[in-house]
């Protein structure tokens, strides 16, 4: 699944968030960076190998930059 990822930094009591967008840049997932497992459930990534690869990518995602990925 080709997606675009954006990690936004929260301030104060607002947590960091990750946006997952499809090929037309519509949001298909929006979740806290501290809760990656729930976010992957939200976008339908259930295969253990894909989940592990996605978590590794999301943990290294830079703030404020749109990154194209194949999840």
Phi and psi restraints in degrees (range 20) as a CNS / XPLOR table:
assign (resid 1 and name C) (resid 2 and name N)
       (resid 2 and name CA) (resid 2 and name C) 1.0 -82.2 20.0 2
assign (resid 2 and name N) (resid 2 and name CA)
       (resid 2 and name C) (resid 3 and name N) 1.0 123.6 20.0 2
assign (resid 2 and name C) (resid 3 and name N)
       (resid 3 and name CA) (resid 3 and name C) 1.0 -136.8 20.0 2
assign (resid 3 and name N) (resid 3 and name CA)
       (resid 3 and name C) (resid 4 and name N) 1.0 165.5 20.0 2
assign (resid 3 and name C) (resid 4 and name N)
       (resid 4 and name CA) (resid 4 and name C) 1.0 -117.9 20.0 2
assign (resid 4 and name N) (resid 4 and name CA)
       (resid 4 and name C) (resid 5 and name N) 1.0 133.1 20.0 2
assign (resid 4 and name C) (resid 5 and name N)
       (resid 5 and name CA) (resid 5 and name C) 1.0 -116.1 20.0 2
assign (resid 5 and name N) (resid 5 and name CA)
       (resid 5 and name C) (resid 6 and name N) 1.0 140.9 20.0 2
assign (resid 5 and name C) (resid 6 and name N)
       (resid 6 and name CA) (resid 6 and name C) 1.0 -140.2 20.0 2
assign (resid 6 and name N) (resid 6 and name CA)
       (resid 6 and name C) (resid 7 and name N) 1.0 125.7 20.0 2
assign (resid 6 and name C) (resid 7 and name N)
       (resid 7 and name CA) (resid 7 and name C) 1.0 -107.1 20.0 2
assign (resid 7 and name N) (resid 7 and name CA)
       (resid 7 and name C) (resid 8 and name N) 1.0 123.5 20.0 2
assign (resid 7 and name C) (resid 8 and name N)
       (resid 8 and name CA) (resid 8 and name C) 1.0 -110.8 20.0 2
assign (resid 8 and name N) (resid 8 and name CA)
       (resid 8 and name C) (resid 9 and name N) 1.0 139.2 20.0 2
assign (resid 8 and name C) (resid 9 and name N)
       (resid 9 and name CA) (resid 9 and name C) 1.0 -88.4 20.0 2
assign (resid 9 and name N) (resid 9 and name CA)
       (resid 9 and name C) (resid 10 and name N) 1.0 128.9 20.0 2
assign (resid 9 and name C) (resid 10 and name N)
       (resid 10 and name CA) (resid 10 and name C) 1.0 -82.7 20.0 2
assign (resid 10 and name N) (resid 10 and name CA)
       (resid 10 and name C) (resid 11 and name N) 1.0 163.5 20.0 2
assign (resid 10 and name C) (resid 11 and name N)
       (resid 11 and name CA) (resid 11 and name C) 1.0 -126.2 20.0 2
assign (resid 11 and name N) (resid 11 and name CA)
       (resid 11 and name C) (resid 12 and name N) 1.0 139.8 20.0 2
assign (resid 11 and name C) (resid 12 and name N)
       (resid 12 and name CA) (resid 12 and name C) 1.0 62.7 20.0 2
assign (resid 12 and name N) (resid 12 and name CA)
       (resid 12 and name C) (resid 13 and name N) 1.0 -121.0 20.0 2
assign (resid 12 and name C) (resid 13 and name N)
       (resid 13 and name CA) (resid 13 and name C) 1.0 -87.6 20.0 2
assign (resid 13 and name N) (resid 13 and name CA)
       (resid 13 and name C) (resid 14 and name N) 1.0 -2.8 20.0 2
assign (resid 13 and name C) (resid 14 and name N)
       (resid 14 and name CA) (resid 14 and name C) 1.0 -84.0 20.0 2
assign (resid 14 and name N) (resid 14 and name CA)
       (resid 14 and name C) (resid 15 and name N) 1.0 124.6 20.0 2
assign (resid 14 and name C) (resid 15 and name N)
       (resid 15 and name CA) (resid 15 and name C) 1.0 -78.0 20.0 2
assign (resid 15 and name N) (resid 15 and name CA)
       (resid 15 and name C) (resid 16 and name N) 1.0 167.8 20.0 2
assign (resid 15 and name C) (resid 16 and name N)
       (resid 16 and name CA) (resid 16 and name C) 1.0 -72.0 20.0 2
assign (resid 16 and name N) (resid 16 and name CA)
       (resid 16 and name C) (resid 17 and name N) 1.0 143.7 20.0 2
assign (resid 16 and name C) (resid 17 and name N)
       (resid 17 and name CA) (resid 17 and name C) 1.0 -127.4 20.0 2
assign (resid 17 and name N) (resid 17 and name CA)
       (resid 17 and name C) (resid 18 and name N) 1.0 156.0 20.0 2
assign (resid 17 and name C) (resid 18 and name N)
       (resid 18 and name CA) (resid 18 and name C) 1.0 -122.6 20.0 2
assign (resid 18 and name N) (resid 18 and name CA)
       (resid 18 and name C) (resid 19 and name N) 1.0 129.9 20.0 2
assign (resid 18 and name C) (resid 19 and name N)
       (resid 19 and name CA) (resid 19 and name C) 1.0 -102.4 20.0 2
assign (resid 19 and name N) (resid 19 and name CA)
       (resid 19 and name C) (resid 20 and name N) 1.0 137.4 20.0 2
assign (resid 19 and name C) (resid 20 and name N)
       (resid 20 and name CA) (resid 20 and name C) 1.0 -118.6 20.0 2
assign (resid 20 and name N) (resid 20 and name CA)
       (resid 20 and name C) (resid 21 and name N) 1.0 123.2 20.0 2
assign (resid 20 and name C) (resid 21 and name N)
       (resid 21 and name CA) (resid 21 and name C) 1.0 -121.6 20.0 2
assign (resid 21 and name N) (resid 21 and name CA)
       (resid 21 and name C) (resid 22 and name N) 1.0 149.0 20.0 2
assign (resid 21 and name C) (resid 22 and name N)
       (resid 22 and name CA) (resid 22 and name C) 1.0 -85.4 20.0 2
assign (resid 22 and name N) (resid 22 and name CA)
       (resid 22 and name C) (resid 23 and name N) 1.0 -169.7 20.0 2
assign (resid 22 and name C) (resid 23 and name N)
       (resid 23 and name CA) (resid 23 and name C) 1.0 -63.7 20.0 2
assign (resid 23 and name N) (resid 23 and name CA)
       (resid 23 and name C) (resid 24 and name N) 1.0 -24.7 20.0 2
assign (resid 23 and name C) (resid 24 and name N)
       (resid 24 and name CA) (resid 24 and name C) 1.0 -96.0 20.0 2
assign (resid 24 and name N) (resid 24 and name CA)
       (resid 24 and name C) (resid 25 and name N) 1.0 10.4 20.0 2
assign (resid 24 and name C) (resid 25 and name N)
       (resid 25 and name CA) (resid 25 and name C) 1.0 67.8 20.0 2
assign (resid 25 and name N) (resid 25 and name CA)
       (resid 25 and name C) (resid 26 and name N) 1.0 19.4 20.0 2
assign (resid 25 and name C) (resid 26 and name N)
       (resid 26 and name CA) (resid 26 and name C) 1.0 -79.7 20.0 2
assign (resid 26 and name N) (resid 26 and name CA)
       (resid 26 and name C) (resid 27 and name N) 1.0 139.7 20.0 2
assign (resid 26 and name C) (resid 27 and name N)
       (resid 27 and name CA) (resid 27 and name C) 1.0 -70.6 20.0 2
assign (resid 27 and name N) (resid 27 and name CA)
       (resid 27 and name C) (resid 28 and name N) 1.0 124.6 20.0 2
assign (resid 27 and name C) (resid 28 and name N)
       (resid 28 and name CA) (resid 28 and name C) 1.0 -111.9 20.0 2
assign (resid 28 and name N) (resid 28 and name CA)
       (resid 28 and name C) (resid 29 and name N) 1.0 -8.6 20.0 2
assign (resid 28 and name C) (resid 29 and name N)
       (resid 29 and name CA) (resid 29 and name C) 1.0 -160.8 20.0 2
assign (resid 29 and name N) (resid 29 and name CA)
       (resid 29 and name C) (resid 30 and name N) 1.0 141.1 20.0 2
assign (resid 29 and name C) (resid 30 and name N)
       (resid 30 and name CA) (resid 30 and name C) 1.0 -149.1 20.0 2
assign (resid 30 and name N) (resid 30 and name CA)
       (resid 30 and name C) (resid 31 and name N) 1.0 112.3 20.0 2
assign (resid 30 and name C) (resid 31 and name N)
       (resid 31 and name CA) (resid 31 and name C) 1.0 -149.9 20.0 2
assign (resid 31 and name N) (resid 31 and name CA)
       (resid 31 and name C) (resid 32 and name N) 1.0 162.8 20.0 2
assign (resid 31 and name C) (resid 32 and name N)
       (resid 32 and name CA) (resid 32 and name C) 1.0 -67.3 20.0 2
assign (resid 32 and name N) (resid 32 and name CA)
       (resid 32 and name C) (resid 33 and name N) 1.0 139.5 20.0 2
assign (resid 32 and name C) (resid 33 and name N)
       (resid 33 and name CA) (resid 33 and name C) 1.0 -65.5 20.0 2
assign (resid 33 and name N) (resid 33 and name CA)
       (resid 33 and name C) (resid 34 and name N) 1.0 -21.7 20.0 2
assign (resid 33 and name C) (resid 34 and name N)
       (resid 34 and name CA) (resid 34 and name C) 1.0 -82.5 20.0 2
assign (resid 34 and name N) (resid 34 and name CA)
       (resid 34 and name C) (resid 35 and name N) 1.0 -6.7 20.0 2
assign (resid 34 and name C) (resid 35 and name N)
       (resid 35 and name CA) (resid 35 and name C) 1.0 -128.7 20.0 2
assign (resid 35 and name N) (resid 35 and name CA)
       (resid 35 and name C) (resid 36 and name N) 1.0 63.5 20.0 2
assign (resid 35 and name C) (resid 36 and name N)
       (resid 36 and name CA) (resid 36 and name C) 1.0 -66.4 20.0 2
assign (resid 36 and name N) (resid 36 and name CA)
       (resid 36 and name C) (resid 37 and name N) 1.0 -37.2 20.0 2
assign (resid 36 and name C) (resid 37 and name N)
       (resid 37 and name CA) (resid 37 and name C) 1.0 -58.9 20.0 2
assign (resid 37 and name N) (resid 37 and name CA)
       (resid 37 and name C) (resid 38 and name N) 1.0 -46.0 20.0 2
assign (resid 37 and name C) (resid 38 and name N)
       (resid 38 and name CA) (resid 38 and name C) 1.0 -65.8 20.0 2
assign (resid 38 and name N) (resid 38 and name CA)
       (resid 38 and name C) (resid 39 and name N) 1.0 -38.2 20.0 2
assign (resid 38 and name C) (resid 39 and name N)
       (resid 39 and name CA) (resid 39 and name C) 1.0 -63.6 20.0 2
assign (resid 39 and name N) (resid 39 and name CA)
       (resid 39 and name C) (resid 40 and name N) 1.0 -40.0 20.0 2
assign (resid 39 and name C) (resid 40 and name N)
       (resid 40 and name CA) (resid 40 and name C) 1.0 -68.0 20.0 2
assign (resid 40 and name N) (resid 40 and name CA)
       (resid 40 and name C) (resid 41 and name N) 1.0 -34.0 20.0 2
assign (resid 40 and name C) (resid 41 and name N)
       (resid 41 and name CA) (resid 41 and name C) 1.0 -61.9 20.0 2
assign (resid 41 and name N) (resid 41 and name CA)
       (resid 41 and name C) (resid 42 and name N) 1.0 -41.4 20.0 2
assign (resid 41 and name C) (resid 42 and name N)
       (resid 42 and name CA) (resid 42 and name C) 1.0 -60.9 20.0 2
assign (resid 42 and name N) (resid 42 and name CA)
       (resid 42 and name C) (resid 43 and name N) 1.0 -37.3 20.0 2
assign (resid 42 and name C) (resid 43 and name N)
       (resid 43 and name CA) (resid 43 and name C) 1.0 -97.0 20.0 2
assign (resid 43 and name N) (resid 43 and name CA)
       (resid 43 and name C) (resid 44 and name N) 1.0 4.5 20.0 2
assign (resid 43 and name C) (resid 44 and name N)
       (resid 44 and name CA) (resid 44 and name C) 1.0 82.5 20.0 2
assign (resid 44 and name N) (resid 44 and name CA)
       (resid 44 and name C) (resid 45 and name N) 1.0 27.1 20.0 2
assign (resid 44 and name C) (resid 45 and name N)
       (resid 45 and name CA) (resid 45 and name C) 1.0 -96.0 20.0 2
assign (resid 45 and name N) (resid 45 and name CA)
       (resid 45 and name C) (resid 46 and name N) 1.0 102.5 20.0 2
assign (resid 45 and name C) (resid 46 and name N)
       (resid 46 and name CA) (resid 46 and name C) 1.0 -111.6 20.0 2
assign (resid 46 and name N) (resid 46 and name CA)
       (resid 46 and name C) (resid 47 and name N) 1.0 -19.9 20.0 2
assign (resid 46 and name C) (resid 47 and name N)
       (resid 47 and name CA) (resid 47 and name C) 1.0 -66.3 20.0 2
assign (resid 47 and name N) (resid 47 and name CA)
       (resid 47 and name C) (resid 48 and name N) 1.0 126.8 20.0 2
assign (resid 47 and name C) (resid 48 and name N)
       (resid 48 and name CA) (resid 48 and name C) 1.0 -56.5 20.0 2
assign (resid 48 and name N) (resid 48 and name CA)
       (resid 48 and name C) (resid 49 and name N) 1.0 -38.2 20.0 2
assign (resid 48 and name C) (resid 49 and name N)
       (resid 49 and name CA) (resid 49 and name C) 1.0 -69.5 20.0 2
assign (resid 49 and name N) (resid 49 and name CA)
       (resid 49 and name C) (resid 50 and name N) 1.0 -43.7 20.0 2
assign (resid 49 and name C) (resid 50 and name N)
       (resid 50 and name CA) (resid 50 and name C) 1.0 -64.1 20.0 2
assign (resid 50 and name N) (resid 50 and name CA)
       (resid 50 and name C) (resid 51 and name N) 1.0 -38.9 20.0 2
assign (resid 50 and name C) (resid 51 and name N)
       (resid 51 and name CA) (resid 51 and name C) 1.0 -62.9 20.0 2
assign (resid 51 and name N) (resid 51 and name CA)
       (resid 51 and name C) (resid 52 and name N) 1.0 -45.2 20.0 2
assign (resid 51 and name C) (resid 52 and name N)
       (resid 52 and name CA) (resid 52 and name C) 1.0 -62.3 20.0 2
assign (resid 52 and name N) (resid 52 and name CA)
       (resid 52 and name C) (resid 53 and name N) 1.0 -42.9 20.0 2
assign (resid 52 and name C) (resid 53 and name N)
       (resid 53 and name CA) (resid 53 and name C) 1.0 -66.1 20.0 2
assign (resid 53 and name N) (resid 53 and name CA)
       (resid 53 and name C) (resid 54 and name N) 1.0 -40.9 20.0 2
assign (resid 53 and name C) (resid 54 and name N)
       (resid 54 and name CA) (resid 54 and name C) 1.0 -65.6 20.0 2
assign (resid 54 and name N) (resid 54 and name CA)
       (resid 54 and name C) (resid 55 and name N) 1.0 -41.9 20.0 2
assign (resid 54 and name C) (resid 55 and name N)
       (resid 55 and name CA) (resid 55 and name C) 1.0 -62.8 20.0 2
assign (resid 55 and name N) (resid 55 and name CA)
       (resid 55 and name C) (resid 56 and name N) 1.0 -43.4 20.0 2
assign (resid 55 and name C) (resid 56 and name N)
       (resid 56 and name CA) (resid 56 and name C) 1.0 -60.3 20.0 2
assign (resid 56 and name N) (resid 56 and name CA)
       (resid 56 and name C) (resid 57 and name N) 1.0 -41.6 20.0 2
assign (resid 56 and name C) (resid 57 and name N)
       (resid 57 and name CA) (resid 57 and name C) 1.0 -67.1 20.0 2
assign (resid 57 and name N) (resid 57 and name CA)
       (resid 57 and name C) (resid 58 and name N) 1.0 -46.1 20.0 2
assign (resid 57 and name C) (resid 58 and name N)
       (resid 58 and name CA) (resid 58 and name C) 1.0 -65.6 20.0 2
assign (resid 58 and name N) (resid 58 and name CA)
       (resid 58 and name C) (resid 59 and name N) 1.0 -34.3 20.0 2
assign (resid 58 and name C) (resid 59 and name N)
       (resid 59 and name CA) (resid 59 and name C) 1.0 -67.8 20.0 2
assign (resid 59 and name N) (resid 59 and name CA)
       (resid 59 and name C) (resid 60 and name N) 1.0 -28.3 20.0 2
assign (resid 59 and name C) (resid 60 and name N)
       (resid 60 and name CA) (resid 60 and name C) 1.0 -97.1 20.0 2
assign (resid 60 and name N) (resid 60 and name CA)
       (resid 60 and name C) (resid 61 and name N) 1.0 1.8 20.0 2
assign (resid 60 and name C) (resid 61 and name N)
       (resid 61 and name CA) (resid 61 and name C) 1.0 -63.2 20.0 2
assign (resid 61 and name N) (resid 61 and name CA)
       (resid 61 and name C) (resid 62 and name N) 1.0 129.2 20.0 2
assign (resid 61 and name C) (resid 62 and name N)
       (resid 62 and name CA) (resid 62 and name C) 1.0 -75.3 20.0 2
assign (resid 62 and name N) (resid 62 and name CA)
       (resid 62 and name C) (resid 63 and name N) 1.0 152.9 20.0 2
assign (resid 62 and name C) (resid 63 and name N)
       (resid 63 and name CA) (resid 63 and name C) 1.0 -74.2 20.0 2
assign (resid 63 and name N) (resid 63 and name CA)
       (resid 63 and name C) (resid 64 and name N) 1.0 137.9 20.0 2
assign (resid 63 and name C) (resid 64 and name N)
       (resid 64 and name CA) (resid 64 and name C) 1.0 75.5 20.0 2
assign (resid 64 and name N) (resid 64 and name CA)
       (resid 64 and name C) (resid 65 and name N) 1.0 7.9 20.0 2
assign (resid 64 and name C) (resid 65 and name N)
       (resid 65 and name CA) (resid 65 and name C) 1.0 -119.7 20.0 2
assign (resid 65 and name N) (resid 65 and name CA)
       (resid 65 and name C) (resid 66 and name N) 1.0 132.5 20.0 2
assign (resid 65 and name C) (resid 66 and name N)
       (resid 66 and name CA) (resid 66 and name C) 1.0 -80.0 20.0 2
assign (resid 66 and name N) (resid 66 and name CA)
       (resid 66 and name C) (resid 67 and name N) 1.0 126.1 20.0 2
assign (resid 66 and name C) (resid 67 and name N)
       (resid 67 and name CA) (resid 67 and name C) 1.0 -119.8 20.0 2
assign (resid 67 and name N) (resid 67 and name CA)
       (resid 67 and name C) (resid 68 and name N) 1.0 128.4 20.0 2
assign (resid 67 and name C) (resid 68 and name N)
       (resid 68 and name CA) (resid 68 and name C) 1.0 -84.8 20.0 2
assign (resid 68 and name N) (resid 68 and name CA)
       (resid 68 and name C) (resid 69 and name N) 1.0 134.7 20.0 2
assign (resid 68 and name C) (resid 69 and name N)
       (resid 69 and name CA) (resid 69 and name C) 1.0 -142.9 20.0 2
assign (resid 69 and name N) (resid 69 and name CA)
       (resid 69 and name C) (resid 70 and name N) 1.0 160.3 20.0 2
assign (resid 69 and name C) (resid 70 and name N)
       (resid 70 and name CA) (resid 70 and name C) 1.0 -116.8 20.0 2
assign (resid 70 and name N) (resid 70 and name CA)
       (resid 70 and name C) (resid 71 and name N) 1.0 99.6 20.0 2
